[in-house]
Amino acid sequence: MRWERLFDDLEARFEAEERAAAEGEVADLVRAERGRLVFRDRLRAHLGELLTWSFVAGDPPLTSRLLDVGADWVLVANRSGETLIPIAAIQGVGGLSRFTAPDAGEVARRLGLGVVLRGLARDRALVRVRLRGDQRVDGTIDRVGVDHFDVAVHPDDLPRRDRVVQEVRCLLFPAVVAITVG
């Protein structure tokens, strides 16, 4: 009888140690997995949700619904319309849960801010660019470089034509807080 109790006790201890080791390994794996997450992974899990965006330059926060996540930008919508926000302009986001979503794939990773701005330039869309310090530039994007873009400033009610352009402003990507079309 003593042997049975001894073996039962040893078996129970062995199982407890195995369970503790496995739980420790799981905890290590979870920490390692979290260590590989990027901000976009957190955001992709919240598509369609209403979030509050705060900006690095101290500009007023913006509460908007998350529509899409690109390589270095997010697209949000509120009553004023759809707005493109460079991730570099974001200080923090309120309303996120603990959930994450996997990477969207190779194509989405390549759709950087420059690609989106080139699309707007091609479409000759009227844009409202909000810069750090709550400055604004409205007009049509003429050219897009690697780290900057030119906006032809003209009256909102007129299409971009040389005769109505008041000035061309060269804007650096890091200065952009948000871009609204229309």
C-alpha positions as CSV (number, residue, x, y, z in Angstrom):
1,M,0.0,0.0,0.0
2,R,2.8,2.4,0.8
3,W,4.4,1.8,-2.6
4,E,1.1,2.6,-4.3
5,R,0.8,5.9,-2.4
6,L,4.5,6.7,-3.1
7,F,4.1,6.0,-6.9
8,D,0.8,8.0,-7.0
9,D,2.5,10.9,-5.2
10,L,5.5,10.8,-7.6
11,E,3.2,10.5,-10.6
12,A,1.1,13.5,-9.4
13,R,4.3,15.6,-8.8
14,F,5.6,14.7,-12.3
15,E,2.4,15.6,-14.0
16,A,2.3,18.9,-12.0
17,E,5.8,19.7,-13.1
18,E,5.0,18.8,-16.7
19,R,1.9,21.0,-16.6
20,A,3.9,23.9,-15.1
21,A,6.6,23.6,-17.7
22,A,4.1,23.5,-20.5
23,E,2.3,26.5,-19.1
24,G,5.6,28.3,-19.0
25,E,6.4,27.4,-22.6
26,V,3.0,28.6,-23.7
27,A,3.5,31.9,-21.8
28,D,6.9,32.3,-23.5
29,L,5.4,31.6,-26.9
30,V,2.6,34.1,-26.3
31,R,5.2,36.7,-25.3
32,A,7.3,36.0,-28.3
33,E,4.3,36.2,-30.6
34,R,3.2,39.5,-29.1
35,G,6.8,40.8,-29.6
36,R,6.4,40.3,-33.4
37,L,3.1,42.2,-33.7
38,V,3.1,45.5,-35.4
39,F,0.6,48.3,-35.0
40,R,-1.2,47.4,-38.3
41,D,-1.9,43.9,-36.9
42,R,-3.8,45.5,-34.0
43,L,-5.7,47.9,-36.3
44,R,-6.7,45.2,-38.9
45,A,-8.7,43.4,-36.1
46,H,-10.8,46.6,-35.7
47,L,-11.9,47.3,-39.3
48,G,-15.4,48.9,-39.2
49,E,-15.1,50.0,-35.6
50,L,-15.3,53.5,-34.2
51,L,-11.9,54.5,-32.8
52,T,-10.4,57.8,-31.4
53,W,-7.1,58.8,-33.1
54,S,-4.7,61.2,-31.3
55,F,-1.8,62.8,-33.2
56,V,1.9,63.3,-32.4
57,A,1.8,67.0,-33.1
58,G,-0.9,67.6,-30.5
59,D,-3.5,68.2,-33.1
60,P,-7.1,67.7,-32.0
61,P,-8.1,64.0,-31.8
62,L,-10.4,62.5,-34.4
63,T,-13.1,59.9,-33.7
64,S,-13.7,57.9,-36.9
65,R,-14.6,54.5,-38.2
66,L,-11.6,52.4,-39.4
67,L,-12.1,51.5,-43.1
68,D,-8.8,50.2,-44.3
69,V,-5.1,49.7,-43.2
70,G,-2.2,50.1,-45.6
71,A,1.5,49.7,-45.3
72,D,2.0,53.1,-43.6
73,W,-1.5,54.6,-43.5
74,V,-5.1,54.1,-42.3
75,L,-8.3,55.1,-44.0
76,V,-11.1,56.3,-41.6
77,A,-14.6,57.8,-42.1
78,N,-16.8,60.1,-40.1
79,R,-19.5,62.6,-41.0
80,S,-16.9,64.8,-42.8
81,G,-16.0,62.0,-45.2
82,E,-13.1,59.7,-45.6
83,T,-9.7,60.6,-44.4
84,L,-6.3,59.1,-45.0
85,I,-4.0,59.2,-42.0
86,P,-0.3,58.4,-42.2
87,I,0.6,56.0,-39.4
88,A,3.6,58.2,-38.6
89,A,1.2,61.0,-37.6
90,I,-0.6,58.8,-35.0
91,Q,0.3,59.1,-31.4
92,G,-2.2,56.6,-30.1
93,V,-5.6,55.0,-30.7
94,G,-8.5,54.7,-28.2
95,G,-11.0,51.9,-28.4
96,L,-8.8,49.0,-29.4
97,S,-9.4,45.6,-27.9
98,R,-6.7,43.0,-27.3
99,F,-7.5,41.3,-30.6
100,T,-5.1,41.3,-33.6
101,A,-5.4,40.2,-37.2
102,P,-2.7,38.6,-39.3
103,D,-0.8,40.5,-42.0
104,A,-2.9,41.3,-45.0
105,G,-0.4,40.0,-47.5
106,E,2.3,41.2,-49.9
107,V,0.1,43.6,-52.0
108,A,-1.2,45.4,-48.9
109,R,2.3,45.8,-47.5
110,R,3.4,47.5,-50.7
111,L,0.5,50.0,-50.8
112,G,2.3,52.8,-49.1
113,L,1.3,56.4,-48.8
114,G,3.2,57.3,-52.0
115,V,1.2,54.8,-54.0
116,V,-2.1,56.1,-52.6
117,L,-1.1,59.7,-53.3
118,R,0.0,58.9,-56.9
119,G,-3.5,57.4,-57.4
120,L,-5.1,60.7,-56.1
121,A,-2.7,62.7,-58.4
122,R,-3.7,60.5,-61.4
123,D,-7.4,61.1,-60.6
124,R,-6.9,64.9,-60.2
125,A,-8.8,64.7,-57.0
126,L,-9.3,67.8,-54.8
127,V,-7.6,67.1,-51.5
128,R,-7.5,68.8,-48.1
129,V,-4.2,68.2,-46.4
130,R,-4.0,68.7,-42.7
131,L,-0.4,69.3,-41.5
132,R,1.1,69.3,-38.1
133,G,0.3,72.4,-36.1
134,D,-3.2,72.4,-37.5
135,Q,-2.2,74.0,-40.8
136,R,-4.1,73.1,-44.0
137,V,-3.3,73.0,-47.7
138,D,-6.2,72.4,-50.2
139,G,-5.7,71.7,-53.9
140,T,-4.8,69.0,-56.4
141,I,-1.7,66.7,-56.1
142,D,0.6,67.4,-59.0
143,R,3.6,65.2,-58.2
144,V,4.6,62.5,-55.7
145,G,8.2,61.7,-54.7
146,V,9.6,59.2,-52.3
147,D,9.1,61.4,-49.2
148,H,7.2,64.5,-50.5
149,F,4.4,65.6,-52.8
150,D,3.4,68.8,-54.5
151,V,-0.1,70.3,-54.1
152,A,-1.3,72.9,-56.6
153,V,-3.4,75.3,-54.5
154,H,-6.5,76.6,-56.3
155,P,-10.1,77.5,-55.5
156,D,-12.2,74.5,-54.5
157,D,-14.9,75.2,-57.0
158,L,-12.6,75.2,-60.0
159,P,-10.7,72.3,-61.6
160,R,-6.9,72.4,-61.5
161,R,-5.8,74.6,-64.5
162,D,-2.5,76.6,-64.7
163,R,-4.4,79.9,-64.8
164,V,-6.2,79.2,-61.5
165,V,-3.3,77.8,-59.5
166,Q,-2.3,80.3,-56.8
167,E,0.9,78.4,-55.7
168,V,2.4,75.0,-55.6
169,R,3.3,73.7,-52.1
170,C,5.8,70.9,-51.6
171,L,4.8,68.9,-48.5
172,L,6.9,66.4,-46.7
173,F,5.3,63.1,-45.7
174,P,6.3,63.4,-42.0
175,A,4.4,66.7,-41.8
176,V,1.1,65.2,-42.9
177,V,-1.5,64.5,-40.3
178,A,-4.5,63.6,-42.5
179,I,-5.7,63.9,-46.1
180,T,-9.4,64.2,-47.0
181,V,-10.6,63.9,-50.6
182,G,-13.2,66.4,-51.9
